[in-house]
Amino acid sequence: MIVLIGLLVLTIVLFGAGAADGPLQVALFLSATFAALVAYKNRHAASAIEEMAIGGVSSAMGAIFILLASPPSRRQAAAMPPSPARRTGRRR
């Protein structure tokens, strides 16, 4: 966890707002690789690590589906660019 936080902070300090364009994904990948190496060093079986990773993703999917299914708030909707379905008075 310390490696993840450290890499994320370092990435944001080095790249600023442009960190979301790619460097953050590298930091996440490196921290996941570090966690895997620690797990293998502590003699955890690969199948057990795989099952735990699948369980973690599965438990998060419920929350993701709830976020996708809920409509945006008024503030979020006002900030969105108008879609063709929401436009009124189309020019011909």
Order of alpha helices (4+ residues) and beta strands (2+ residues): alpha-alpha-alpha-alpha
